[in-house]
Amino acid sequence: MKNYKATDPEMIQAQEDLAKLSNLSDRIISNDKDLLDELMTIQGKLCEISAIKANFMQRYEDILDEQYQIETRLAVFQHEMLHSFELVFRYYKTKKKGFK
């Protein structure tokens, strides 16, 4: 396990996140404006979650596309190699002398 220092970016981010979370308990809804603010916060967070998911799915699709391209290239290489082996085998078979 990594030993973190207080100056590490991960620790700084964790401290900021913790501060945000501790401020959540201070909030109360006492009127319609507060309610609207909270609902807007929820809607904003849902939009952020959707954006994160969409970004992830795009990257995932890109990875799948790259995998397909690599598999296709490997299949072509394999076919070329098999063809080369077949040519070598035919040459060896017709000469019946073996390799020198």
MMTF fields as JSON, N, C-alpha, C and O atoms, coordinates in Angstrom:
{
  "mmtfVersion": "1.0.0",
  "mmtfProducer": "UNKNOWN",
  "numBonds": 399,
  "numAtoms": 400,
  "numGroups": 100,
  "numChains": 1,
  "numModels": 1,
  "chainsPerModel": [1],
  "groupsPerChain": [100],
  "chainIdList": ["A"],
  "bondAtomList": [4, 2, 8, 6, 12, 10, 16, 14, 20, 18, 24, 22, 28, 26, 32, 30, 36, 34, 40, 38, 44, 42, 48, 46, 52, 50, 56, 54, 60, 58, 64, 62, 68, 66, 72, 70, 76, 74, 80, 78, 84, 82, 88, 86, 92, 90, 96, 94, 100, 98, 104, 102, 108, 106, 112, 110, 116, 114, 120, 118, 124, 122, 128, 126, 132, 130, 136, 134, 140, 138, 144, 142, 148, 146, 152, 150, 156, 154, 160, 158, 164, 162, 168, 166, 172, 170, 176, 174, 180, 178, 184, 182, 188, 186, 192, 190, 196, 194, 200, 198, 204, 202, 208, 206, 212, 210, 216, 214, 220, 218, 224, 222, 228, 226, 232, 230, 236, 234, 240, 238, 244, 242, 248, 246, 252, 250, 256, 254, 260, 258, 264, 262, 268, 266, 272, 270, 276, 274, 280, 278, 284, 282, 288, 286, 292, 290, 296, 294, 300, 298, 304, 302, 308, 306, 312, 310, 316, 314, 320, 318, 324, 322, 328, 326, 332, 330, 336, 334, 340, 338, 344, 342, 348, 346, 352, 350, 356, 354, 360, 358, 364, 362, 368, 366, 372, 370, 376, 374, 380, 378, 384, 382, 388, 386, 392, 390, 396, 394],
  "bondOrderList": [1, 1, 1, 1, 1, 1, 1, 1, 1, 1, 1, 1, 1, 1, 1, 1, 1, 1, 1, 1, 1, 1, 1, 1, 1, 1, 1, 1, 1, 1, 1, 1, 1, 1, 1, 1, 1, 1, 1, 1, 1, 1, 1, 1, 1, 1, 1, 1, 1, 1, 1, 1, 1, 1, 1, 1, 1, 1, 1, 1, 1, 1, 1, 1, 1, 1, 1, 1, 1, 1, 1, 1, 1, 1, 1, 1, 1, 1, 1, 1, 1, 1, 1, 1, 1, 1, 1, 1, 1, 1, 1, 1, 1, 1, 1, 1, 1, 1, 1],
  "groupList": [{"groupName": "MET", "atomNameList": ["N", "CA", "C", "O"], "elementList": ["N", "C", "C", "O"], "formalChargeList": [0, 0, 0, 0], "bondAtomList": [1, 0, 2, 1, 3, 2], "bondOrderList": [1, 1, 2], "singleLetterCode": "M", "chemCompType": "L-PEPTIDE LINKING"}, {"groupName": "LYS", "atomNameList": ["N", "CA", "C", "O"], "elementList": ["N", "C", "C", "O"], "formalChargeList": [0, 0, 0, 0], "bondAtomList": [1, 0, 2, 1, 3, 2], "bondOrderList": [1, 1, 2], "singleLetterCode": "K", "chemCompType": "L-PEPTIDE LINKING"}, {"groupName": "ASN", "atomNameList": ["N", "CA", "C", "O"], "elementList": ["N", "C", "C", "O"], "formalChargeList": [0, 0, 0, 0], "bondAtomList": [1, 0, 2, 1, 3, 2], "bondOrderList": [1, 1, 2], "singleLetterCode": "N", "chemCompType": "L-PEPTIDE LINKING"}, {"groupName": "TYR", "atomNameList": ["N", "CA", "C", "O"], "elementList": ["N", "C", "C", "O"], "formalChargeList": [0, 0, 0, 0], "bondAtomList": [1, 0, 2, 1, 3, 2], "bondOrderList": [1, 1, 2], "singleLetterCode": "Y", "chemCompType": "L-PEPTIDE LINKING"}, {"groupName": "ALA", "atomNameList": ["N", "CA", "C", "O"], "elementList": ["N", "C", "C", "O"], "formalChargeList": [0, 0, 0, 0], "bondAtomList": [1, 0, 2, 1, 3, 2], "bondOrderList": [1, 1, 2], "singleLetterCode": "A", "chemCompType": "L-PEPTIDE LINKING"}, {"groupName": "THR", "atomNameList": ["N", "CA", "C", "O"], "elementList": ["N", "C", "C", "O"], "formalChargeList": [0, 0, 0, 0], "bondAtomList": [1, 0, 2, 1, 3, 2], "bondOrderList": [1, 1, 2], "singleLetterCode": "T", "chemCompType": "L-PEPTIDE LINKING"}, {"groupName": "ASP", "atomNameList": ["N", "CA", "C", "O"], "elementList": ["N", "C", "C", "O"], "formalChargeList": [0, 0, 0, 0], "bondAtomList": [1, 0, 2, 1, 3, 2], "bondOrderList": [1, 1, 2], "singleLetterCode": "D", "chemCompType": "L-PEPTIDE LINKING"}, {"groupName": "PRO", "atomNameList": ["N", "CA", "C", "O"], "elementList": ["N", "C", "C", "O"], "formalChargeList": [0, 0, 0, 0], "bondAtomList": [1, 0, 2, 1, 3, 2], "bondOrderList": [1, 1, 2], "singleLetterCode": "P", "chemCompType": "L-PEPTIDE LINKING"}, {"groupName": "GLU", "atomNameList": ["N", "CA", "C", "O"], "elementList": ["N", "C", "C", "O"], "formalChargeList": [0, 0, 0, 0], "bondAtomList": [1, 0, 2, 1, 3, 2], "bondOrderList": [1, 1, 2], "singleLetterCode": "E", "chemCompType": "L-PEPTIDE LINKING"}, {"groupName": "ILE", "atomNameList": ["N", "CA", "C", "O"], "elementList": ["N", "C", "C", "O"], "formalChargeList": [0, 0, 0, 0], "bondAtomList": [1, 0, 2, 1, 3, 2], "bondOrderList": [1, 1, 2], "singleLetterCode": "I", "chemCompType": "L-PEPTIDE LINKING"}, {"groupName": "GLN", "atomNameList": ["N", "CA", "C", "O"], "elementList": ["N", "C", "C", "O"], "formalChargeList": [0, 0, 0, 0], "bondAtomList": [1, 0, 2, 1, 3, 2], "bondOrderList": [1, 1, 2], "singleLetterCode": "Q", "chemCompType": "L-PEPTIDE LINKING"}, {"groupName": "LEU", "atomNameList": ["N", "CA", "C", "O"], "elementList": ["N", "C", "C", "O"], "formalChargeList": [0, 0, 0, 0], "bondAtomList": [1, 0, 2, 1, 3, 2], "bondOrderList": [1, 1, 2], "singleLetterCode": "L", "chemCompType": "L-PEPTIDE LINKING"}, {"groupName": "SER", "atomNameList": ["N", "CA", "C", "O"], "elementList": ["N", "C", "C", "O"], "formalChargeList": [0, 0, 0, 0], "bondAtomList": [1, 0, 2, 1, 3, 2], "bondOrderList": [1, 1, 2], "singleLetterCode": "S", "chemCompType": "L-PEPTIDE LINKING"}, {"groupName": "ARG", "atomNameList": ["N", "CA", "C", "O"], "elementList": ["N", "C", "C", "O"], "formalChargeList": [0, 0, 0, 0], "bondAtomList": [1, 0, 2, 1, 3, 2], "bondOrderList": [1, 1, 2], "singleLetterCode": "R", "chemCompType": "L-PEPTIDE LINKING"}, {"groupName": "GLY", "atomNameList": ["N", "CA", "C", "O"], "elementList": ["N", "C", "C", "O"], "formalChargeList": [0, 0, 0, 0], "bondAtomList": [1, 0, 2, 1, 3, 2], "bondOrderList": [1, 1, 2], "singleLetterCode": "G", "chemCompType": "PEPTIDE LINKING"}, {"groupName": "CYS", "atomNameList": ["N", "CA", "C", "O"], "elementList": ["N", "C", "C", "O"], "formalChargeList": [0, 0, 0, 0], "bondAtomList": [1, 0, 2, 1, 3, 2], "bondOrderList": [1, 1, 2], "singleLetterCode": "C", "chemCompType": "L-PEPTIDE LINKING"}, {"groupName": "PHE", "atomNameList": ["N", "CA", "C", "O"], "elementList": ["N", "C", "C", "O"], "formalChargeList": [0, 0, 0, 0], "bondAtomList": [1, 0, 2, 1, 3, 2], "bondOrderList": [1, 1, 2], "singleLetterCode": "F", "chemCompType": "L-PEPTIDE LINKING"}, {"groupName": "VAL", "atomNameList": ["N", "CA", "C", "O"], "elementList": ["N", "C", "C", "O"], "formalChargeList": [0, 0, 0, 0], "bondAtomList": [1, 0, 2, 1, 3, 2], "bondOrderList": [1, 1, 2], "singleLetterCode": "V", "chemCompType": "L-PEPTIDE LINKING"}, {"groupName": "HIS", "atomNameList": ["N", "CA", "C", "O"], "elementList": ["N", "C", "C", "O"], "formalChargeList": [0, 0, 0, 0], "bondAtomList": [1, 0, 2, 1, 3, 2], "bondOrderList": [1, 1, 2], "singleLetterCode": "H", "chemCompType": "L-PEPTIDE LINKING"}],
  "groupTypeList": [0, 1, 2, 3, 1, 4, 5, 6, 7, 8, 0, 9, 10, 4, 10, 8, 6, 11, 4, 1, 11, 12, 2, 11, 12, 6, 13, 9, 9, 12, 2, 6, 1, 6, 11, 11, 6, 8, 11, 0, 5, 9, 10, 14, 1, 11, 15, 8, 9, 12, 4, 9, 1, 4, 2, 16, 0, 10, 13, 3, 8, 6, 9, 11, 6, 8, 10, 3, 10, 9, 8, 5, 13, 11, 4, 17, 16, 10, 18, 8, 0, 11, 18, 12, 16, 8, 11, 17, 16, 13, 3, 3, 1, 5, 1, 1, 1, 14, 16, 1],
  "groupIdList": [1, 2, 3, 4, 5, 6, 7, 8, 9, 10, 11, 12, 13, 14, 15, 16, 17, 18, 19, 20, 21, 22, 23, 24, 25, 26, 27, 28, 29, 30, 31, 32, 33, 34, 35, 36, 37, 38, 39, 40, 41, 42, 43, 44, 45, 46, 47, 48, 49, 50, 51, 52, 53, 54, 55, 56, 57, 58, 59, 60, 61, 62, 63, 64, 65, 66, 67, 68, 69, 70, 71, 72, 73, 74, 75, 76, 77, 78, 79, 80, 81, 82, 83, 84, 85, 86, 87, 88, 89, 90, 91, 92, 93, 94, 95, 96, 97, 98, 99, 100],
  "secStructList": [7, 7, 7, 7, 7, 6, 6, 1, 2, 2, 2, 2, 2, 2, 2, 2, 2, 2, 2, 2, 2, 2, 2, 2, 6, 6, 7, 7, 7, 7, 1, 2, 2, 2, 2, 2, 2, 2, 2, 2, 2, 2, 2, 2, 2, 2, 2, 2, 2, 2, 2, 2, 2, 2, 2, 2, 2, 2, 2, 2, 2, 2, 2, 2, 2, 2, 2, 2, 2, 2, 2, 2, 2, 2, 2, 2, 2, 2, 2, 2, 2, 2, 2, 2, 2, 2, 2, 2, 2, 2, 2, 2, 2, 2, 2, 7, 1, 7, 7, 7],
  "xCoordList": [0.838, 0.0, 0.882, 1.924, 0.463, 1.241, 1.105, 0.013, 2.206, 2.184, 1.987, 2.831, 0.881, 0.565, 1.091, 1.123, 1.502, 1.898, 0.78, -0.028, 0.74, -0.319, -0.251, -1.246, 0.905, 1.071, 0.796, 0.828, 0.526, 0.226, -1.095, -2.026, -1.179, -2.427, -3.651, -4.744, -3.464, -4.593, -5.092, -6.297, -4.162, -4.538, -5.198, -6.159, -4.686, -5.288, -6.717, -7.63, -6.908, -8.253, -9.162, -10.325, -8.644, -9.442, -9.862, -10.994, -8.962, -9.288, -10.367, -11.275, -10.26, -11.279, -12.634, -13.668, -12.617, -13.865, -14.483, -15.698, -13.649, -14.145, -14.741, -15.763, -14.11, -14.643, -16.012, -16.925, -16.144, -17.442, -18.498, -19.62, -18.129, -19.095, -19.492, -20.652, -18.551, -18.888, -19.793, -20.571, -19.703, -20.588, -22.007, -22.933, -22.192, -23.53, -24.482, -25.668, -23.966, -24.839, -25.288, -26.222, -24.647, -25.031, -26.223, -26.843, -26.54, -27.603, -28.967, -29.122, -29.945, -31.329, -32.243, -31.885, -33.402, -34.406, -35.48, -36.19, -35.58, -36.561, -37.599, -38.58, -37.382, -38.365, -38.282, -37.46, -39.152, -39.22, -37.926, -37.534, -37.265, -36.019, -34.949, -34.216, -34.864, -33.913, -34.218, -33.313, -35.506, -35.92, -35.507, -34.974, -35.756, -35.385, -33.871, -33.393, -33.123, -31.658, -31.193, -30.306, -31.793, -31.412, -31.776, -31.0, -32.954, -33.361, -32.439, -32.122, -32.019, -31.075, -29.716, -29.046, -29.319, -28.07, -28.166, -27.24, -29.278, -29.478, -29.432, -28.775, -30.139, -30.159, -28.754, -28.363, -28.003, -26.635, -25.746, -24.961, -25.881, -25.073, -25.453, -24.586, -26.744, -27.184, -26.622, -26.248, -26.565, -25.979, -24.489, -23.979, -23.793, -22.361, -22.145, -21.231, -22.994, -22.892, -23.122, -22.405, -24.107, -24.383, -23.2, -22.859, -22.572, -21.417, -20.249, -19.556, -20.031, -18.956, -19.236, -18.339, -20.468, -20.828, -20.684, -20.196, -21.097, -20.988, -19.525, -19.162, -18.687, -17.252, -16.659, -15.874, -17.03, -16.533, -16.97, -16.164, -18.231, -18.746, -18.057, -17.801, -17.753, -17.048, -15.65, -15.203, -14.961, -13.623, -13.689, -12.821, -14.71, -14.878, -15.109, -14.533, -15.955, -16.203, -14.924, -14.647, -14.146, -12.875, -11.929, -11.234, -11.915, -11.065, -11.534, -10.715, -12.849, -13.38, -13.039, -12.692, -13.138, -12.777, -11.3, -10.942, -10.456, -9.017, -8.741, -7.924, -9.424, -9.251, -9.645, -8.946, -10.755, -11.202, -10.161, -9.861, -9.605, -8.585, -7.338, -6.761, -6.928, -5.749, -6.018, -5.176, -7.184, -7.523, -7.555, -7.121, -8.063, -8.097, -6.681, -6.375, -5.825, -4.434, -3.737, -2.99, -3.975, -3.364, -3.871, -3.103, -5.145, -5.693, -5.057, -4.762, -4.847, -4.19, -2.756, -2.306, -2.039, -0.659, -0.631, 0.215, -1.561, -1.62, -1.869, -1.237, -2.784, -3.071, -1.842, -1.534, -1.146, 0.065, 1.133, 1.81, 1.28, 2.271, 1.905, 2.768, 0.646, 0.216, 0.456, 0.871, 0.194, 0.445, 1.941, 2.324, 2.777, 4.225, 4.677, 5.502, 4.147, 4.496, 4.073, 4.797, 2.905, 2.424, 3.354, 3.65, 3.813, 4.748, 6.063, 6.614, 6.553, 7.801, 7.611, 8.472, 6.489, 6.205, 6.139, 6.706, 5.451, 5.365, 6.753, 7.081, 7.547, 8.895, 9.7, 10.353, 9.649, 10.39, 9.907, 10.712, 8.6, 8.011, 8.401, 8.661, 8.439, 8.792, 10.287, 10.675, 11.104, 12.556, 13.021, 13.975, 12.362, 12.662, 14.128, 14.655, 14.754, 16.151, 16.328, 17.362, 15.353, 15.506, 16.134, 16.373, 16.39, 16.974, 18.496, 19.05, 19.161, 20.626, 21.103, 22.309],
  "yCoordList": [-1.18, 0.0, 1.243, 1.277, 2.24, 3.468, 4.316, 4.455, 4.874, 5.811, 7.216, 7.721, 7.842, 9.169, 10.244, 10.066, 11.359, 12.544, 13.571, 13.516, 14.491, 15.509, 16.388, 17.01, 16.446, 17.297, 16.561, 17.171, 15.255, 14.501, 14.992, 15.317, 15.047, 15.511, 14.707, 15.256, 13.405, 12.578, 12.999, 13.036, 13.312, 13.725, 15.097, 15.334, 15.991, 17.323, 17.203, 17.839, 16.382, 16.183, 15.544, 15.925, 14.577, 13.915, 14.917, 14.87, 15.814, 16.83, 17.777, 18.157, 18.158, 19.032, 18.324, 18.921, 17.049, 16.285, 16.135, 16.253, 15.875, 15.738, 17.051, 17.051, 18.158, 19.464, 19.71, 20.228, 19.332, 19.479, 18.629, 19.081, 17.392, 16.495, 16.971, 16.835, 17.526, 17.987, 19.21, 19.442, 19.992, 21.156, 20.759, 21.552, 19.557, 19.118, 19.058, 19.364, 18.668, 18.526, 19.867, 19.919, 20.948, 22.289, 22.852, 23.822, 22.25, 22.804, 22.319, 21.18, 23.203, 22.849, 23.472, 24.461, 22.897, 23.442, 24.085, 23.414, 25.406, 26.111, 26.853, 27.372, 26.901, 27.572, 26.995, 26.127, 27.5, 26.99, 27.247, 26.435, 28.36, 28.659, 27.628, 27.16, 27.277, 26.246, 24.905, 24.189, 24.589, 23.353, 23.365, 22.381, 24.477, 24.6, 24.481, 23.842, 25.102, 24.998, 23.549, 23.103, 22.825, 21.424, 20.578, 19.722, 20.823, 20.089, 20.403, 19.522, 21.653, 22.024, 21.359, 20.962, 21.241, 20.545, 19.086, 18.55, 18.453, 17.052, 16.914, 16.021, 17.811, 17.752, 17.956, 17.269, 18.89, 19.132, 17.912, 17.556, 17.275, 16.077, 14.931, 14.188, 14.789, 13.757, 14.018, 13.084, 15.28, 15.623, 15.3, 14.782, 15.602, 15.274, 13.763, 13.294, 13.004, 11.539, 11.036, 10.151, 11.588, 11.183, 11.492, 10.693, 12.647, 13.02, 12.068, 11.675, 11.7, 10.762, 9.405, 8.79, 8.948, 7.657, 7.7, 6.741, 8.787, 8.912, 8.913, 8.29, 9.616, 9.642, 8.251, 7.827, 7.546, 6.186, 5.281, 4.517, 5.361, 4.5, 4.797, 3.882, 6.076, 6.414, 5.818, 5.256, 5.942, 5.361, 3.839, 3.229, 3.229, 1.784, 1.353, 0.367, 2.099, 1.783, 1.949, 1.154, 2.988, 3.188, 2.012, 1.565, 1.519, 0.368, -0.864, -1.617, -1.071, -2.211, -2.094, -3.086, -0.88, -0.667, -0.98, -1.63, -0.514, -0.77, -2.267, -2.803, -2.938, -4.384, -5.09, -5.998, -4.682, -5.289, -5.077, -6.001, -3.859, -3.574, -4.431, -4.947, -4.577, -5.395, -6.856, -7.52, -7.352, -8.75, -8.974, -10.02, -8.004, -8.116, -8.156, -8.983, -7.267, -7.261, -8.574, -9.105, -9.097, -10.366, -11.509, -12.396, -11.486, -12.522, -12.444, -13.474, -11.231, -11.063, -11.585, -12.298, -11.231, -11.723, -13.249, -13.884, -13.818, -15.277, -15.9, -16.892, -15.32, -15.832, -15.728, -16.658, -14.6, -14.427, -15.441, -15.997, -15.675, -16.65, -18.057, -18.802, -18.422, -19.736, -19.901, -20.967, -18.852, -18.897, -19.095, -19.884, -18.367, -18.518, -19.931, -20.513, -20.482, -21.853, -22.834, -23.779, -22.602, -23.471, -23.401, -24.431, -22.212, -22.062, -22.787, -23.457, -22.643, -23.32, -24.825, -25.546, -25.3, -26.735, -27.267, -28.316, -26.544, -26.971, -27.018, -27.957, -25.991, -25.961, -27.161, -27.848, -27.405, -28.52, -29.85, -30.731, -29.987, -31.23, -31.507, -32.653, -30.449, -30.65, -30.904, -31.643, -30.323, -30.501, -31.814, -32.426, -32.241, -33.496, -33.603, -34.702, -32.501, -32.498, -31.967, -32.181, -31.307, -30.662, -29.293, -28.817, -28.686, -27.347, -27.454, -28.375, -26.506, -26.462, -25.383, -25.19],
  "zCoordList": [0.0, 0.0, 0.0, 0.655, -0.725, -0.848, 0.405, 0.958, 0.844, 1.966, 1.417, 0.677, 1.775, 1.268, 2.207, 3.425, 1.621, 2.38, 2.259, 1.332, 3.183, 3.174, 1.93, 1.558, 1.287, 0.106, -1.205, -2.274, -1.132, -2.35, -2.944, -2.207, -4.284, -4.909, -4.482, -4.345, -4.27, -3.844, -2.47, -2.219, -1.59, -0.231, -0.24, 0.492, -1.059, -1.158, -1.675, -1.147, -2.714, -3.257, -2.219, -2.095, -1.473, -0.438, 0.641, 1.124, 1.018, 2.019, 1.504, 2.243, 0.218, -0.36, -0.416, -0.115, -0.805, -0.867, 0.51, 0.669, 1.506, 2.874, 3.371, 4.057, 3.03, 3.434, 2.794, 3.439, 1.52, 0.848, 1.541, 1.772, 1.871, 2.5, 3.887, 4.278, 4.633, 5.982, 5.929, 6.855, 4.86, 4.723, 4.349, 4.519, 3.847, 3.457, 4.648, 4.518, 5.796, 6.963, 7.514, 8.314, 7.107, 7.582, 6.815, 7.25, 5.684, 4.853, 5.329, 5.772, 5.228, 5.547, 4.497, 3.857, 4.331, 3.422, 4.286, 5.035, 4.161, 4.987, 4.149, 4.683, 2.839, 1.981, 0.57, 0.277, -0.286, -1.655, -2.423, -3.261, -2.148, -2.837, -2.478, -3.348, -1.196, -0.767, -1.444, -1.874, -1.528, -2.18, -3.652, -4.164, -4.318, -5.724, -5.896, -6.833, -4.983, -5.04, -4.902, -5.629, -3.97, -3.779, -5.0, -5.423, -5.558, -6.75, -7.934, -8.732, -8.037, -9.094, -8.869, -9.823, -7.611, -7.289, -7.717, -8.325, -7.401, -7.791, -9.309, -9.845, -9.993, -11.456, -12.027, -12.97, -11.465, -11.926, -11.736, -12.614, -10.574, -10.306, -11.244, -11.701, -11.528, -12.464, -13.863, -14.572, -14.249, -15.55, -15.571, -16.564, -14.482, -14.392, -14.472, -15.151, -13.772, -13.815, -15.233, -15.7, -15.916, -17.297, -18.203, -19.075, -18.002, -18.815, -18.565, -19.503, -17.31, -16.976, -17.624, -18.202, -17.527, -18.123, -19.638, -20.237, -20.263, -21.717, -22.142, -23.139, -21.382, -21.688, -21.563, -22.41, -20.512, -20.311, -21.449, -21.98, -21.825, -22.888, -24.216, -24.998, -24.478, -25.709, -25.703, -26.703, -24.571, -24.474, -24.601, -25.226, -24.012, -24.093, -25.541, -26.0, -26.259, -27.671, -28.49, -29.388, -28.174, -28.876, -28.639, -29.551, -27.404, -27.075, -27.842, -28.369, -27.907, -28.658, -30.142, -30.783, -30.684, -32.085, -32.321, -33.303, -31.414, -31.539, -31.439, -32.187, -30.515, -30.371, -31.664, -32.113, -32.262, -33.517, -34.612, -35.368, -34.701, -35.715, -35.5, -36.457, -34.255, -33.946, -34.293, -34.898, -33.91, -34.222, -35.734, -36.216, -36.474, -37.932, -38.498, -39.357, -38.018, -38.483, -38.154, -38.976, -36.959, -36.58, -37.463, -37.834, -37.793, -38.667, -40.055, -40.661, -40.559, -41.863, -41.788, -42.685, -40.723, -40.559, -40.518, -41.146, -39.777, -39.669, -41.038, -41.4, -41.787, -43.122, -44.023, -44.769, -43.954, -44.762, -44.38, -45.245, -43.094, -42.634, -43.097, -43.561, -42.975, -43.426, -44.928, -45.382, -45.685, -47.122, -47.395, -48.259, -46.647, -46.817, -46.46, -47.163, -45.38, -45.008, -46.097, -46.411, -46.662, -47.734, -48.947, -49.551, -49.308, -50.424, -50.144, -51.018, -48.919, -48.541, -48.595, -49.1, -48.08, -48.093, -49.531, -49.834, -50.404, -51.804, -52.462, -53.187, -52.192, -52.763, -52.265, -53.05, -50.968, -50.377, -50.952, -51.256, -51.099, -51.585, -53.054, -53.423, -53.883, -55.295, -55.479, -56.383, -54.666, -54.79, -54.165, -54.645, -53.113, -52.401, -51.997, -51.821, -51.857, -51.452, -50.03, -49.398, -49.565, -48.27, -48.416, -49.526, -47.317, -47.32, -47.283, -46.683, -47.93, -47.908, -46.986, -46.833]
}
